[in-house]
Amino acid sequence: PLSCFQVIRCRAAVVWAVGKPLSVEEVEVAPPKAGEVCVKIVATSICHTDEHILEGIFPNVDFPVIPGHEGAGIVESVGEGVTSVKPERHHIIYGMCIIPGDKVIPISLPHCRECSFCLNPESNYCLNLLPDKTSRFTCKGKQIHHFLWVSTFAEYTVILEYAVAKIDAAAPLDKVCLLACRFSTRCGAAINTAKVKPGSTCTVFGLGGVGLSVVMGCKAAGASRIIAIDINKDKFAKAKELGASHYISPHDFKKPMQEVLTEMTGHGMDYSFEVIGHADTMTAALASCNMNTGICVMVGEPASGSVICFDPMLVLSGRTWKGTLLGRWNMRDCIPKLVASYLEKKFNSDMLITRALPIAKVNKGFELLHAGKR
């Protein structure tokens, strides 16, 4: 592997303070240090998590910061010692040495493959998340912080070696960038977290790009009945195309959604997914599950510090309430496999893409997000 020791000047979308819009600035990107990779970001998408930064409700974010965590790009240069994996490990097929020119997807949950969490096959977390808290970004003489170790709202970014996944050279970066979070996380919520069984019933609260990915995951797992819920009926057609069998709007009923769903199924859902991040819909999703074996998965992100009040009998009777972190995928190992499945046309995540905008219009993208037209 080669190393580049030049500072790169490029554009990036910077959030200078809570409540401020993104500002496209020229930033300086320092070269990668040992164990780091410099990536030219070719495409990135907007996620509600990025919106939470602007609103100041995402925890532990230092400002100013460059958001973005659903991106894909090409390795520009690598720091000393970058090899991706040791050859004796079982990741050889997907973990060959990272060199300039490789296509990669940055991952917002790194995997060092050495800590106790990484060595636990039931875990997808890593204890070594921030070995170096310094930043590689500066702008107007000020240090700009990274977000989730990746900051894909920059044309170039420097990332830890174990926070990138090398992917097939044939992958279209403007399509597979969604696999970095939205599709993989929410599809994984159905397959890995809930472990949806064939022939089961599922309901999904919220039909943005995230909720639609959950619908796809439930369909892939073999659910026989998938009820999609949203106040925006314009989203029903795409939900149907992706596998939903029924679609309802809360505005069409005077009863709470949990009562409606219980009446539709006779006993409640086998699985429910809340993909909005609101306390009231989270409790409704839990209550919509059947009282003994139902499983509810939190996928939406509530504001940091939020409190949810619910009747403990909902859980005491046997329901299970679970959270999911990136769909419980070990992203560094699974992303290359998901890209391979995409190239083999085993799923069509392209349907989650609504439009493409240049970085200069990043705030327009957030306006469309607010309008439900992303």
N, C-alpha and C positions, 0 to 999 in steps of 0.2 A: 504493500500500500504506500501511496505517496502522501506527502503533507504539503499544504499550502500555507504560507506564512504572511499572506497579504490581507489587509483589512478590506472587506467588501462594502461598498456603498450601494444601497438599494432602497426601494420603497417598502414601507410597512405601515399598517394601520395601528395607531397608538391610542390608547385610552389614557389621558393625562390625569383624570380624577373621576370619582364616582359621579354619575349623572351627566357626564360630558359625552358628546358624540365621538365617534372614532375620527381621528385626524390622520390623513395620509401624509407621512413625513419621509424625508430621506434619513435613513439611519445608517450607522456604521456597525458592521458585524465583524467581531474579532475572529481570528482563525481558531480552529478547534485545538483544544489541549489534548493531552494524553487521554485516550479512551473516549474521545468525542468525534462526532461526524458533522461536517457542514453539508447541508442539503439545500439544493435549489428547489423551492416549492413551485410546482407547476400548476397545481389546482388545490383549492380548499373549499369547504362548504361551511355554511353558517348553521350553528346549532343553538338551541335555547340556552345551553350552558354558557355560551359566549354572551348572550343577552343578560344573563345573571351577573356577569362582570360589570357591565355598564350600569346595572341597577344597584350594584353594591351588595348583592345578597348571596354571592358565592363566597365561601369561607376562605380565610387566609390568603387573600390576594393582595400583593403589594403594588402600589401605583407609583409612577406610570408603568403600564404593562402593555404587551402586544398579545392580544387574544388569539384564538384559533387552535383547534385540536383535531380537525377532520381534514387532513391534507395528504398529499402524495407528491413525491418529487424525485430528483436525481442527485446522487451523491456528487458533491463538488470536490471535496477533499476530506481527508481523514487525519486524525491525530495519531500520535505514536502509540503503537501496540494494539491498534484496532484489528481484530480478527473475527469478531462476532461470536464464535463458539470454539471450545476446545475440541479437537478432532475425536477424542474418545467418547464424547457425549452422543446421545441418540438423536441429535438434531442435525446431523450432517447434511441430509437431503435439502433442507430449507435454510441451513445456517452457514453456508460457505462464507469465506472471507468477504468483507465489504470493501469494495474498491471504488474509486471515482468512476462515474458512469453507470453505476448500479441504480436500478429503480427501487425505491423504498417507500414504505408508509411509516411515518412517525407514530408512535403509540403513546397515549397519555397515561398509561400505567406500565412503567418499565418492569423488566424482569432480569435480575442479575444472575439468576440460576444458581445462586450460592447460599442465600439466606434460608432460614428455617421455613419461611412461608413459600418461597420459590421451590423448595425441595418437597413440599407437601403437595401431592397430586390433587388434593381436594381444594387447594387454594389458588387464587389468581392474583394475589396481592404480593407486594415486595416491600421488605423492610428498608432496603437501601435506595430510597427514592431520591434523596438529594445529597449526594456525597460532596458536592461543591455548590454553595449557595450564591456564588458570584454569577454575574450576567455577562453575556457576550454582546449585548446590544447597548449602544449609546446613541443619543440624539440631542443635538444642541448642547453638548457638553454634559448631559445628564445620563445617569445609568437608567436603562429601561429594563424592567423585569420580564422574565419569561413566564408563560402561563402553562401549567401542567407539563412542564419540561419540554414543550414543543414549539408553541407560538407560530402557528402556520399562517397567520395573517401578515407574514413577511415574505418578501421574495427570496430571501436566504435566511436560514436559521441554523444554529449550532445545537446539536442534540447529543445526549449520552449515547454511547454505542449500544447499550442494552435498552434504549428507547426507540429503536428503529427495527423494522422488519423488512428484510430483503424479499422482493417479490419477482415474479416472472417478468422477463424483459418485454413480453408481448402485451402486458397489461396496459390498457388505456388509463392514464393517470387521472384524467378528468372524470372518469366513471368510478374507479375503484377507491377514490379518496373517501367515499361514503363508508367504506368498510372499516375505517379507522375508529368509528364510534357508532354512528346512528344505526346502520343496518346490523352490524355484528352484535352490538350491545342488546338491541331490542329483540332481534331474532333469537339471540342466546338466552334472553329472559324466558322465552317459551321452551326452548329445547333443553337448556342446561339448568336453569334455576327452577322453573316450575316442573320440568320434565313431563310436558304434556303427553298424554297417552292417546293412541289411536282410538277413534270413536268417541272421544270426550267432547264436552261442551265448554266453550271459552267465550269470554266477553272482553272487549278492549275499550277502555274509557279514553277517548282522544284519538283523532285520526290525522295528526300531522305526519311528517316523515317518520317520526319515531313510532307512533301508533301503527302506521301502515306496515312498518317492519315487523312489529309484533304479530300482526295479522298474517304476514308471510310465514313467520316462525310457527305459528299455530297450525297453519295449513300444511307446512312441511312435516310437522310432527304427526299429522293424520287426524286432527280434530274433525269431527263430523258436523259440528254446528259452531259457527263463529259469529257472535253478535257484536257488531261495531257500533259505537256510540259517539255522537258528536253533535254540537249545536249547529254546525255548518253543514247543511245537507249537500252542498256542492262537492263534498269529499266522499259521498257514498258511492259514486260510480267507480272511482279508483279503488275503494275498499272492496267492492264486489269483484273487480277485475283481479285483485290480488288474493282473493280467497274467502272474503266474508260472505256468509250465507244470509244474514239479516242485518239491517241497519236502522237505528232508531235515534230520534232526537228527544232529549229531555223536555223540550218545549211542547211536544205533542202529548204530554201526559201531566196529569195533576198529581199523580202518585210519585213517591221517590223511586229512583231507578232500581233500587234493590227489590222493591215490591214488584215492579214491572217484570224484572228478570226472573224472579221466583215464580210468578204466574206463568211466564212463557215456558219455563222448564219443568214446573211442578214441584221442584225441591231446591232450586238454586243451581248455580254454575259449578262445574268441576274446577274451573280455573278462571280467575279474573286478573286483569292487568290495568293498573292505573298509570296513564302515560301523560298526565297533565301537570301534576305537582301541587294540587289543591287539597287542603285538609278535608273538605267536605266530600270530594269525589274519592279520596282514599278510603274514608270510612264506608262510603256507599259501595265501593268495590269489594271491601272485606265482607260487608253484610250481604252482598249478592251471591257469595259462595254458599254451597250447601253446608249445613250446620256442622257436619261431622268430618267430612274428608276434603272439603273445599280448600283450595290453595289460592291465596291472593299475593300478587307480586307488585311491589312498588317499583315503578320504572321512572315516573316523573320526578323532577327535583323540586322539592319545596324550598322556600327561603331558609337560609341557615338560621337555626334557633327557633324554627317554627315548633309549635306544640299541637299535637293531635289528641283530641278527646274522643274516646270510644267506650262502648259498653264492654267490660271485660268478659262478659258471658259469650260474646261473639267468638272469642278464642278458647275459652274454657270448654265450650261444647265440642271442640275438636278442629275448628278451622286453623289453618296455618297462614301466618302473615310473614312474608319474606321480602327482603331487599335484594337488589342485584347490582353488582359492580362490573360494568363492561360485559354484562351477560355471562359472567363467570368463565369467559374464555381466557386462557393464557395467551394474551394477544401476540406476543413475540413469536410463538410457535404456530398459532392458529391462523393469523392473518395471511401468511403465504398459502395455506391450504384453502382458505376462503377465496383468495384470488384465483387459485387454480380451479375451484368449483365454478366461479364466475365465468372464467374463460371456457369452461366446458358446458356453459349455459344451463347449469343446474338450478340457477335462480336468476331473476331479472331485477336487480336493484336499480337499473336505469330509470324505471318508472317513478322512482322517488325524486328524480331531478326535474325541476320545473323550468329553470332558466339559467343562463350563464351571464355573469357581469364582470367587468374588469375591476381591479382592486380600487381604482379611483371612485367607483360607485358602491363601495362597501356599505355606506349608510343607506343607500337605496335598498340594498338587500335586507337590512334590518327593518326598513319601512314595510317591505313586502311580507316579512315575517310577522309583523304586528297585524297586518291586514289579512292574514291567513292565506296569502297568495304566494308563498315562497316556492 
